[in-house]
Amino acid sequence: MKDKRWSRILELCEKQNIVTVEELVQALHVSEATIRRDLCYMEDNGLIARFHGGARMIDAQRTEKSMNMKSLLNVKEKEKISRYGASLIQDGQIVFLDAGTTTYNLIDYIKAKEITVVTTGIPHLTKLSQRNIKTFVLSGFIKPNNVAVTGKETVSQISNMNFDIALLGTNGVHPIAGFTTPEEYEGEAKSMVIQRAKKTYILADKSKFNKLCFVHFADLDEVTVIVDEKIEDFDYRLLDCIVAS
């Protein structure tokens, strides 16, 4: 119940940037005291910033959200995409699994046997090992926000590997700029994965569309995108798109 409230609070903060306690009480049908406790906890965990009478996003335009924050956003949409993405993995394949919450959730739905997974996601390692999935973790620096391995060494390692299938995340899908991410080496790593994979899928819920980040890593026609649903103000004829069912 708490997780659902926190998820809804984050969604409202993201949509409006600023939300009042009164608005949250009305939206969530709980007491003011409950909302204030929720906001206090969320601020302590770096999810939002409180002010007198409400809360706001933390530097929404300048920084990438933490993995904790992302895990509470668009939960149903990500689950739908994760299930579909996992169904694409076949027995015996070598799989590249990107860092991020959607790919992290995807691990729960993998049914393929005798696969090898290469990942940049540090949290992914525990879940993969619990599933007894053979896993190779790349080396490099740890990016704090999404707890991912990144850096020149990471890109170099990927350049010497081959993948049957790659499942990537993205921070933005833009009709002109293509697929983008905030960090340079992370963008280089994603680009290299696309070069080394037989088939690449990008997992993107509707919140990623018409968003633009600092680093371009792929053109729209380079990959196939898996979405939860299509939004009205994006021309999906620009890309190869699958709506997860």
Buried (B, 14 or more C-beta within 10 A) or exposed (E): EEEEBBBBBBBBBBEEEBBBBEBBBEBBEBEEEBBBEBBEEBBEEEBBBBEEEBBBBBEEEEEBBBBBBBBBBBBEBBBBBBBBBBBBBEEEBBBBBBBBBBBBBBBEBBEBEEBBBBBBBBBBEEBBEEEEBEBEBBEBEEBEBBBBBBBEBBBBBBEEBEBBBBBBBBBBBBBEBBBBBBBEBBBBBBBBBBEBBEBBBBBBBBBBBEBBBEBBBBEBEBBBBBBBEEEEEBEBEBBEBBBBE
